[in-house]
Amino acid sequence: MRTIINISVPQSVARDIKKEVKTGKFASTSEFFRHMWRLWNEEKLLREIRQSQKEFAQGKGKILRSLKDLR
């Protein structure tokens, strides 16, 4: 199920988005924003992985020897 979300952006941003859609890189404005959301989500995951790597390097990591160790 899809939900409609309305946002307000400056004219310059709207122009840039429309320009990107016109070039054919995106099928629609919605597709542009879905793409931006996916990029944001990937960056968020990358930050979490880097934080975990930092903690592991500091000796705060936990070695899992079996699936039971996940609990």
PDB file with one MODEL, atoms N, CA, C and O in Angstrom:
MODEL        1
ATOM      1  N   MET A   1       0.846  -1.180   0.000  1.00  0.00           N
ATOM      2  CA  MET A   1       0.000   0.000   0.000  1.00  0.00           C
ATOM      3  C   MET A   1       0.891   1.243   0.000  1.00  0.00           C
ATOM      4  O   MET A   1       1.883   1.295   0.727  1.00  0.00           O
ATOM      5  N   ARG A   2       0.557   2.196  -0.775  1.00  0.00           N
ATOM      6  CA  ARG A   2       1.334   3.428  -0.860  1.00  0.00           C
ATOM      7  C   ARG A   2       0.647   4.537  -0.080  1.00  0.00           C
ATOM      8  O   ARG A   2      -0.577   4.564   0.053  1.00  0.00           O
ATOM      9  N   THR A   3       1.456   5.442   0.426  1.00  0.00           N
ATOM     10  CA  THR A   3       0.961   6.607   1.141  1.00  0.00           C
ATOM     11  C   THR A   3       1.510   7.847   0.456  1.00  0.00           C
ATOM     12  O   THR A   3       2.676   7.881   0.064  1.00  0.00           O
ATOM     13  N   ILE A   4       0.693   8.837   0.316  1.00  0.00           N
ATOM     14  CA  ILE A   4       1.121  10.091  -0.304  1.00  0.00           C
ATOM     15  C   ILE A   4       1.656  11.011   0.784  1.00  0.00           C
ATOM     16  O   ILE A   4       1.019  11.220   1.816  1.00  0.00           O
ATOM     17  N   ILE A   5       2.844  11.557   0.527  1.00  0.00           N
ATOM     18  CA  ILE A   5       3.461  12.517   1.436  1.00  0.00           C
ATOM     19  C   ILE A   5       3.730  13.782   0.623  1.00  0.00           C
ATOM     20  O   ILE A   5       4.395  13.728  -0.411  1.00  0.00           O
ATOM     21  N   ASN A   6       3.225  14.892   1.077  1.00  0.00           N
ATOM     22  CA  ASN A   6       3.478  16.168   0.405  1.00  0.00           C
ATOM     23  C   ASN A   6       4.616  16.881   1.129  1.00  0.00           C
ATOM     24  O   ASN A   6       4.649  16.940   2.358  1.00  0.00           O
ATOM     25  N   ILE A   7       5.548  17.419   0.344  1.00  0.00           N
ATOM     26  CA  ILE A   7       6.648  18.167   0.946  1.00  0.00           C
ATOM     27  C   ILE A   7       6.756  19.522   0.256  1.00  0.00           C
ATOM     28  O   ILE A   7       6.297  19.710  -0.871  1.00  0.00           O
ATOM     29  N   SER A   8       7.359  20.434   0.949  1.00  0.00           N
ATOM     30  CA  SER A   8       7.574  21.763   0.411  1.00  0.00           C
ATOM     31  C   SER A   8       9.074  21.961   0.229  1.00  0.00           C
ATOM     32  O   SER A   8       9.848  21.768   1.167  1.00  0.00           O
ATOM     33  N   VAL A   9       9.482  22.345  -0.977  1.00  0.00           N
ATOM     34  CA  VAL A   9      10.906  22.601  -1.252  1.00  0.00           C
ATOM     35  C   VAL A   9      11.022  23.952  -1.948  1.00  0.00           C
ATOM     36  O   VAL A   9      10.072  24.417  -2.579  1.00  0.00           O
ATOM     37  N   PRO A  10      12.186  24.576  -1.831  1.00  0.00           N
ATOM     38  CA  PRO A  10      12.395  25.842  -2.547  1.00  0.00           C
ATOM     39  C   PRO A  10      12.285  25.627  -4.063  1.00  0.00           C
ATOM     40  O   PRO A  10      12.503  24.521  -4.557  1.00  0.00           O
ATOM     41  N   GLN A  11      11.948  26.684  -4.782  1.00  0.00           N
ATOM     42  CA  GLN A  11      11.797  26.588  -6.232  1.00  0.00           C
ATOM     43  C   GLN A  11      13.049  26.049  -6.907  1.00  0.00           C
ATOM     44  O   GLN A  11      12.959  25.269  -7.855  1.00  0.00           O
ATOM     45  N   SER A  12      14.203  26.455  -6.428  1.00  0.00           N
ATOM     46  CA  SER A  12      15.452  25.997  -7.040  1.00  0.00           C
ATOM     47  C   SER A  12      15.609  24.478  -6.914  1.00  0.00           C
ATOM     48  O   SER A  12      16.105  23.824  -7.832  1.00  0.00           O
ATOM     49  N   VAL A  13      15.188  23.923  -5.783  1.00  0.00           N
ATOM     50  CA  VAL A  13      15.259  22.473  -5.585  1.00  0.00           C
ATOM     51  C   VAL A  13      14.266  21.777  -6.507  1.00  0.00           C
ATOM     52  O   VAL A  13      14.591  20.771  -7.136  1.00  0.00           O
ATOM     53  N   ALA A  14      13.049  22.320  -6.583  1.00  0.00           N
ATOM     54  CA  ALA A  14      12.027  21.742  -7.464  1.00  0.00           C
ATOM     55  C   ALA A  14      12.508  21.754  -8.911  1.00  0.00           C
ATOM     56  O   ALA A  14      12.299  20.791  -9.649  1.00  0.00           O
ATOM     57  N   ARG A  15      13.146  22.836  -9.308  1.00  0.00           N
ATOM     58  CA  ARG A  15      13.689  22.944 -10.670  1.00  0.00           C
ATOM     59  C   ARG A  15      14.727  21.861 -10.935  1.00  0.00           C
ATOM     60  O   ARG A  15      14.717  21.210 -11.979  1.00  0.00           O
ATOM     61  N   ASP A  16      15.626  21.684  -9.965  1.00  0.00           N
ATOM     62  CA  ASP A  16      16.671  20.669 -10.109  1.00  0.00           C
ATOM     63  C   ASP A  16      16.079  19.267 -10.217  1.00  0.00           C
ATOM     64  O   ASP A  16      16.527  18.460 -11.032  1.00  0.00           O
ATOM     65  N   ILE A  17      15.088  18.984  -9.406  1.00  0.00           N
ATOM     66  CA  ILE A  17      14.452  17.661  -9.438  1.00  0.00           C
ATOM     67  C   ILE A  17      13.762  17.442 -10.778  1.00  0.00           C
ATOM     68  O   ILE A  17      13.917  16.388 -11.394  1.00  0.00           O
ATOM     69  N   LYS A  18      12.999  18.440 -11.231  1.00  0.00           N
ATOM     70  CA  LYS A  18      12.316  18.319 -12.524  1.00  0.00           C
ATOM     71  C   LYS A  18      13.308  18.120 -13.658  1.00  0.00           C
ATOM     72  O   LYS A  18      13.052  17.361 -14.592  1.00  0.00           O
ATOM     73  N   LYS A  19      14.461  18.816 -13.570  1.00  0.00           N
ATOM     74  CA  LYS A  19      15.503  18.691 -14.586  1.00  0.00           C
ATOM     75  C   LYS A  19      16.029  17.250 -14.627  1.00  0.00           C
ATOM     76  O   LYS A  19      16.220  16.685 -15.704  1.00  0.00           O
ATOM     77  N   GLU A  20      16.259  16.664 -13.450  1.00  0.00           N
ATOM     78  CA  GLU A  20      16.746  15.281 -13.379  1.00  0.00           C
ATOM     79  C   GLU A  20      15.726  14.303 -13.954  1.00  0.00           C
ATOM     80  O   GLU A  20      16.089  13.356 -14.652  1.00  0.00           O
ATOM     81  N   VAL A  21      14.455  14.534 -13.660  1.00  0.00           N
ATOM     82  CA  VAL A  21      13.403  13.657 -14.191  1.00  0.00           C
ATOM     83  C   VAL A  21      13.340  13.799 -15.712  1.00  0.00           C
ATOM     84  O   VAL A  21      13.205  12.804 -16.424  1.00  0.00           O
ATOM     85  N   LYS A  22      13.436  15.025 -16.205  1.00  0.00           N
ATOM     86  CA  LYS A  22      13.387  15.284 -17.654  1.00  0.00           C
ATOM     87  C   LYS A  22      14.513  14.593 -18.417  1.00  0.00           C
ATOM     88  O   LYS A  22      14.324  14.168 -19.556  1.00  0.00           O
ATOM     89  N   THR A  23      15.682  14.480 -17.793  1.00  0.00           N
ATOM     90  CA  THR A  23      16.815  13.856 -18.480  1.00  0.00           C
ATOM     91  C   THR A  23      16.600  12.355 -18.665  1.00  0.00           C
ATOM     92  O   THR A  23      17.319  11.713 -19.431  1.00  0.00           O
ATOM     93  N   GLY A  24      15.622  11.802 -17.973  1.00  0.00           N
ATOM     94  CA  GLY A  24      15.341  10.378 -18.089  1.00  0.00           C
ATOM     95  C   GLY A  24      16.023   9.533 -17.030  1.00  0.00           C
ATOM     96  O   GLY A  24      15.894   8.309 -17.034  1.00  0.00           O
ATOM     97  N   LYS A  25      16.743  10.172 -16.128  1.00  0.00           N
ATOM     98  CA  LYS A  25      17.409   9.418 -15.060  1.00  0.00           C
ATOM     99  C   LYS A  25      16.385   8.805 -14.102  1.00  0.00           C
ATOM    100  O   LYS A  25      16.632   7.764 -13.494  1.00  0.00           O
ATOM    101  N   PHE A  26      15.241   9.464 -13.980  1.00  0.00           N
ATOM    102  CA  PHE A  26      14.178   8.993 -13.101  1.00  0.00           C
ATOM    103  C   PHE A  26      12.860   9.052 -13.868  1.00  0.00           C
ATOM    104  O   PHE A  26      12.632   9.959 -14.668  1.00  0.00           O
ATOM    105  N   ALA A  27      12.003   8.078 -13.611  1.00  0.00           N
ATOM    106  CA  ALA A  27      10.722   8.018 -14.313  1.00  0.00           C
ATOM    107  C   ALA A  27       9.746   9.086 -13.823  1.00  0.00           C
ATOM    108  O   ALA A  27       8.860   9.518 -14.559  1.00  0.00           O
ATOM    109  N   SER A  28       9.923   9.505 -12.568  1.00  0.00           N
ATOM    110  CA  SER A  28       9.002  10.480 -11.985  1.00  0.00           C
ATOM    111  C   SER A  28       9.666  11.152 -10.782  1.00  0.00           C
ATOM    112  O   SER A  28      10.737  10.742 -10.333  1.00  0.00           O
ATOM    113  N   THR A  29       9.012  12.181 -10.278  1.00  0.00           N
ATOM    114  CA  THR A  29       9.493  12.844  -9.069  1.00  0.00           C
ATOM    115  C   THR A  29       9.471  11.864  -7.902  1.00  0.00           C
ATOM    116  O   THR A  29      10.374  11.871  -7.065  1.00  0.00           O
ATOM    117  N   SER A  30       8.449  11.027  -7.847  1.00  0.00           N
ATOM    118  CA  SER A  30       8.369  10.019  -6.785  1.00  0.00           C
ATOM    119  C   SER A  30       9.563   9.075  -6.844  1.00  0.00           C
ATOM    120  O   SER A  30      10.148   8.740  -5.814  1.00  0.00           O
ATOM    121  N   GLU A  31       9.925   8.648  -8.054  1.00  0.00           N
ATOM    122  CA  GLU A  31      11.064   7.754  -8.204  1.00  0.00           C
ATOM    123  C   GLU A  31      12.354   8.443  -7.752  1.00  0.00           C
ATOM    124  O   GLU A  31      13.220   7.807  -7.151  1.00  0.00           O
ATOM    125  N   PHE A  32      12.481   9.731  -8.039  1.00  0.00           N
ATOM    126  CA  PHE A  32      13.629  10.506  -7.573  1.00  0.00           C
ATOM    127  C   PHE A  32      13.734  10.427  -6.054  1.00  0.00           C
ATOM    128  O   PHE A  32      14.805  10.148  -5.515  1.00  0.00           O
ATOM    129  N   PHE A  33      12.617  10.672  -5.364  1.00  0.00           N
ATOM    130  CA  PHE A  33      12.645  10.667  -3.903  1.00  0.00           C
ATOM    131  C   PHE A  33      12.842   9.264  -3.343  1.00  0.00           C
ATOM    132  O   PHE A  33      13.479   9.109  -2.301  1.00  0.00           O
ATOM    133  N   ARG A  34      12.310   8.234  -4.009  1.00  0.00           N
ATOM    134  CA  ARG A  34      12.569   6.862  -3.561  1.00  0.00           C
ATOM    135  C   ARG A  34      14.064   6.550  -3.672  1.00  0.00           C
ATOM    136  O   ARG A  34      14.639   5.900  -2.799  1.00  0.00           O
ATOM    137  N   HIS A  35      14.680   7.021  -4.751  1.00  0.00           N
ATOM    138  CA  HIS A  35      16.117   6.829  -4.940  1.00  0.00           C
ATOM    139  C   HIS A  35      16.900   7.539  -3.828  1.00  0.00           C
ATOM    140  O   HIS A  35      17.831   6.972  -3.257  1.00  0.00           O
ATOM    141  N   MET A  36      16.515   8.773  -3.532  1.00  0.00           N
ATOM    142  CA  MET A  36      17.189   9.522  -2.468  1.00  0.00           C
ATOM    143  C   MET A  36      17.023   8.820  -1.126  1.00  0.00           C
ATOM    144  O   MET A  36      17.962   8.789  -0.331  1.00  0.00           O
ATOM    145  N   TRP A  37      15.849   8.258  -0.859  1.00  0.00           N
ATOM    146  CA  TRP A  37      15.606   7.542   0.388  1.00  0.00           C
ATOM    147  C   TRP A  37      16.492   6.302   0.465  1.00  0.00           C
ATOM    148  O   TRP A  37      17.048   6.005   1.522  1.00  0.00           O
ATOM    149  N   ARG A  38      16.628   5.571  -0.655  1.00  0.00           N
ATOM    150  CA  ARG A  38      17.498   4.390  -0.657  1.00  0.00           C
ATOM    151  C   ARG A  38      18.944   4.783  -0.365  1.00  0.00           C
ATOM    152  O   ARG A  38      19.626   4.108   0.405  1.00  0.00           O
ATOM    153  N   LEU A  39      19.415   5.869  -0.974  1.00  0.00           N
ATOM    154  CA  LEU A  39      20.776   6.342  -0.711  1.00  0.00           C
ATOM    155  C   LEU A  39      20.951   6.710   0.757  1.00  0.00           C
ATOM    156  O   LEU A  39      21.957   6.355   1.371  1.00  0.00           O
ATOM    157  N   TRP A  40      19.986   7.413   1.317  1.00  0.00           N
ATOM    158  CA  TRP A  40      20.029   7.800   2.721  1.00  0.00           C
ATOM    159  C   TRP A  40      20.083   6.559   3.612  1.00  0.00           C
ATOM    160  O   TRP A  40      20.835   6.511   4.586  1.00  0.00           O
ATOM    161  N   ASN A  41      19.278   5.560   3.264  1.00  0.00           N
ATOM    162  CA  ASN A  41      19.233   4.329   4.048  1.00  0.00           C
ATOM    163  C   ASN A  41      20.565   3.578   3.980  1.00  0.00           C
ATOM    164  O   ASN A  41      21.024   3.032   4.983  1.00  0.00           O
ATOM    165  N   GLU A  42      21.183   3.552   2.801  1.00  0.00           N
ATOM    166  CA  GLU A  42      22.488   2.909   2.645  1.00  0.00           C
ATOM    167  C   GLU A  42      23.551   3.627   3.484  1.00  0.00           C
ATOM    168  O   GLU A  42      24.383   2.986   4.125  1.00  0.00           O
ATOM    169  N   GLU A  43      23.513   4.956   3.473  1.00  0.00           N
ATOM    170  CA  GLU A  43      24.464   5.733   4.268  1.00  0.00           C
ATOM    171  C   GLU A  43      24.275   5.463   5.759  1.00  0.00           C
ATOM    172  O   GLU A  43      25.247   5.356   6.506  1.00  0.00           O
ATOM    173  N   LYS A  44      23.033   5.357   6.180  1.00  0.00           N
ATOM    174  CA  LYS A  44      22.726   5.071   7.580  1.00  0.00           C
ATOM    175  C   LYS A  44      23.291   3.705   7.968  1.00  0.00           C
ATOM    176  O   LYS A  44      23.898   3.565   9.030  1.00  0.00           O
ATOM    177  N   LEU A  45      23.097   2.712   7.125  1.00  0.00           N
ATOM    178  CA  LEU A  45      23.622   1.379   7.393  1.00  0.00           C
ATOM    179  C   LEU A  45      25.146   1.395   7.437  1.00  0.00           C
ATOM    180  O   LEU A  45      25.754   0.752   8.293  1.00  0.00           O
ATOM    181  N   LEU A  46      25.754   2.125   6.522  1.00  0.00           N
ATOM    182  CA  LEU A  46      27.213   2.231   6.497  1.00  0.00           C
ATOM    183  C   LEU A  46      27.749   2.857   7.789  1.00  0.00           C
ATOM    184  O   LEU A  46      28.762   2.407   8.324  1.00  0.00           O
ATOM    185  N   ARG A  47      27.064   3.902   8.292  1.00  0.00           N
ATOM    186  CA  ARG A  47      27.477   4.520   9.560  1.00  0.00           C
ATOM    187  C   ARG A  47      27.388   3.510  10.713  1.00  0.00           C
ATOM    188  O   ARG A  47      28.261   3.467  11.580  1.00  0.00           O
ATOM    189  N   GLU A  48      26.324   2.702  10.709  1.00  0.00           N
ATOM    190  CA  GLU A  48      26.154   1.699  11.760  1.00  0.00           C
ATOM    191  C   GLU A  48      27.253   0.640  11.687  1.00  0.00           C
ATOM    192  O   GLU A  48      27.775   0.211  12.716  1.00  0.00           O
ATOM    193  N   ILE A  49      27.604   0.220  10.470  1.00  0.00           N
ATOM    194  CA  ILE A  49      28.668  -0.766  10.296  1.00  0.00           C
ATOM    195  C   ILE A  49      29.999  -0.195  10.764  1.00  0.00           C
ATOM    196  O   ILE A  49      30.755  -0.872  11.460  1.00  0.00           O
ATOM    197  N   ARG A  50      30.285   1.033  10.390  1.00  0.00           N
ATOM    198  CA  ARG A  50      31.540   1.671  10.815  1.00  0.00           C
ATOM    199  C   ARG A  50      31.607   1.802  12.332  1.00  0.00           C
ATOM    200  O   ARG A  50      32.664   1.596  12.930  1.00  0.00           O
ATOM    201  N   GLN A  51      30.487   2.143  12.951  1.00  0.00           N
ATOM    202  CA  GLN A  51      30.442   2.238  14.409  1.00  0.00           C
ATOM    203  C   GLN A  51      30.711   0.871  15.026  1.00  0.00           C
ATOM    204  O   GLN A  51      31.451   0.771  16.004  1.00  0.00           O
ATOM    205  N   SER A  52      30.125  -0.175  14.472  1.00  0.00           N
ATOM    206  CA  SER A  52      30.359  -1.529  14.986  1.00  0.00           C
ATOM    207  C   SER A  52      31.814  -1.935  14.816  1.00  0.00           C
ATOM    208  O   SER A  52      32.388  -2.573  15.697  1.00  0.00           O
ATOM    209  N   GLN A  53      32.415  -1.568  13.685  1.00  0.00           N
ATOM    210  CA  GLN A  53      33.824  -1.885  13.454  1.00  0.00           C
ATOM    211  C   GLN A  53      34.708  -1.179  14.479  1.00  0.00           C
ATOM    212  O   GLN A  53      35.678  -1.748  14.980  1.00  0.00           O
ATOM    213  N   LYS A  54      34.354   0.077  14.782  1.00  0.00           N
ATOM    214  CA  LYS A  54      35.106   0.845  15.776  1.00  0.00           C
ATOM    215  C   LYS A  54      35.021   0.175  17.148  1.00  0.00           C
ATOM    216  O   LYS A  54      36.025   0.029  17.846  1.00  0.00           O
ATOM    217  N   GLU A  55      33.804  -0.229  17.521  1.00  0.00           N
ATOM    218  CA  GLU A  55      33.605  -0.888  18.810  1.00  0.00           C
ATOM    219  C   GLU A  55      34.371  -2.206  18.864  1.00  0.00           C
ATOM    220  O   GLU A  55      34.974  -2.541  19.884  1.00  0.00           O
ATOM    221  N   PHE A  56      34.343  -2.944  17.766  1.00  0.00           N
ATOM    222  CA  PHE A  56      35.054  -4.217  17.718  1.00  0.00           C
ATOM    223  C   PHE A  56      36.559  -3.997  17.863  1.00  0.00           C
ATOM    224  O   PHE A  56      37.238  -4.739  18.574  1.00  0.00           O
ATOM    225  N   ALA A  57      37.073  -2.968  17.181  1.00  0.00           N
ATOM    226  CA  ALA A  57      38.501  -2.644  17.260  1.00  0.00           C
ATOM    227  C   ALA A  57      38.900  -2.235  18.675  1.00  0.00           C
ATOM    228  O   ALA A  57      40.050  -2.418  19.074  1.00  0.00           O
ATOM    229  N   GLN A  58      37.961  -1.685  19.430  1.00  0.00           N
ATOM    230  CA  GLN A  58      38.228  -1.273  20.807  1.00  0.00           C
ATOM    231  C   GLN A  58      38.051  -2.430  21.796  1.00  0.00           C
ATOM    232  O   GLN A  58      38.163  -2.253  23.009  1.00  0.00           O
ATOM    233  N   GLY A  59      37.774  -3.611  21.251  1.00  0.00           N
ATOM    234  CA  GLY A  59      37.610  -4.782  22.110  1.00  0.00           C
ATOM    235  C   GLY A  59      36.224  -4.944  22.686  1.00  0.00           C
ATOM    236  O   GLY A  59      36.025  -5.746  23.599  1.00  0.00           O
ATOM    237  N   LYS A  60      35.262  -4.199  22.173  1.00  0.00           N
ATOM    238  CA  LYS A  60      33.898  -4.288  22.690  1.00  0.00           C
ATOM    239  C   LYS A  60      33.051  -5.287  21.914  1.00  0.00           C
ATOM    240  O   LYS A  60      31.883  -5.501  22.240  1.00  0.00           O
ATOM    241  N   GLY A  61      33.641  -5.905  20.882  1.00  0.00           N
ATOM    242  CA  GLY A  61      32.897  -6.852  20.058  1.00  0.00           C
ATOM    243  C   GLY A  61      32.710  -8.181  20.768  1.00  0.00           C
ATOM    244  O   GLY A  61      33.412  -8.495  21.729  1.00  0.00           O
ATOM    245  N   LYS A  62      31.765  -8.945  20.284  1.00  0.00           N
ATOM    246  CA  LYS A  62      31.484 -10.253  20.860  1.00  0.00           C
ATOM    247  C   LYS A  62      31.666 -11.296  19.764  1.00  0.00           C
ATOM    248  O   LYS A  62      31.085 -11.181  18.684  1.00  0.00           O
ATOM    249  N   ILE A  63      32.469 -12.306  20.045  1.00  0.00           N
ATOM    250  CA  ILE A  63      32.686 -13.371  19.073  1.00  0.00           C
ATOM    251  C   ILE A  63      31.559 -14.377  19.219  1.00  0.00           C
ATOM    252  O   ILE A  63      31.304 -14.890  20.309  1.00  0.00           O
ATOM    253  N   LEU A  64      30.890 -14.651  18.114  1.00  0.00           N
ATOM    254  CA  LEU A  64      29.783 -15.604  18.122  1.00  0.00           C
ATOM    255  C   LEU A  64      30.299 -16.972  17.695  1.00  0.00           C
ATOM    256  O   LEU A  64      30.879 -17.123  16.620  1.00  0.00           O
ATOM    257  N   ARG A  65      30.084 -17.940  18.532  1.00  0.00           N
ATOM    258  CA  ARG A  65      30.531 -19.290  18.217  1.00  0.00           C
ATOM    259  C   ARG A  65      29.374 -20.158  17.718  1.00  0.00           C
ATOM    260  O   ARG A  65      29.587 -21.218  17.131  1.00  0.00           O
ATOM    261  N   SER A  66      28.149 -19.692  17.960  1.00  0.00           N
ATOM    262  CA  SER A  66      26.969 -20.399  17.459  1.00  0.00           C
ATOM    263  C   SER A  66      25.818 -19.414  17.362  1.00  0.00           C
ATOM    264  O   SER A  66      25.926 -18.277  17.821  1.00  0.00           O
ATOM    265  N   LEU A  67      24.735 -19.841  16.776  1.00  0.00           N
ATOM    266  CA  LEU A  67      23.557 -18.964  16.657  1.00  0.00           C
ATOM    267  C   LEU A  67      22.967 -18.631  18.022  1.00  0.00           C
ATOM    268  O   LEU A  67      22.314 -17.599  18.177  1.00  0.00           O
ATOM    269  N   LYS A  68      23.186 -19.482  19.001  1.00  0.00           N
ATOM    270  CA  LYS A  68      22.687 -19.219  20.357  1.00  0.00           C
ATOM    271  C   LYS A  68      23.324 -17.960  20.945  1.00  0.00           C
ATOM    272  O   LYS A  68      22.728 -17.278  21.779  1.00  0.00           O
ATOM    273  N   ASP A  69      24.561 -17.661  20.491  1.00  0.00           N
ATOM    274  CA  ASP A  69      25.265 -16.475  20.994  1.00  0.00           C
ATOM    275  C   ASP A  69      24.600 -15.170  20.549  1.00  0.00           C
ATOM    276  O   ASP A  69      24.902 -14.113  21.102  1.00  0.00           O
ATOM    277  N   LEU A  70      23.717 -15.223  19.578  1.00  0.00           N
ATOM    278  CA  LEU A  70      23.013 -14.025  19.119  1.00  0.00           C
ATOM    279  C   LEU A  70      22.032 -13.521  20.150  1.00  0.00           C
ATOM    280  O   LEU A  70      21.650 -12.351  20.123  1.00  0.00           O
ATOM    281  N   ARG A  71      21.620 -14.377  21.054  1.00  0.00           N
ATOM    282  CA  ARG A  71      20.616 -13.995  22.052  1.00  0.00           C
ATOM    283  C   ARG A  71      21.180 -13.127  23.125  1.00  0.00           C
ATOM    284  O   ARG A  71      20.457 -12.724  24.037  1.00  0.00           O
TER     285      ARG A  71
ENDMDL
END
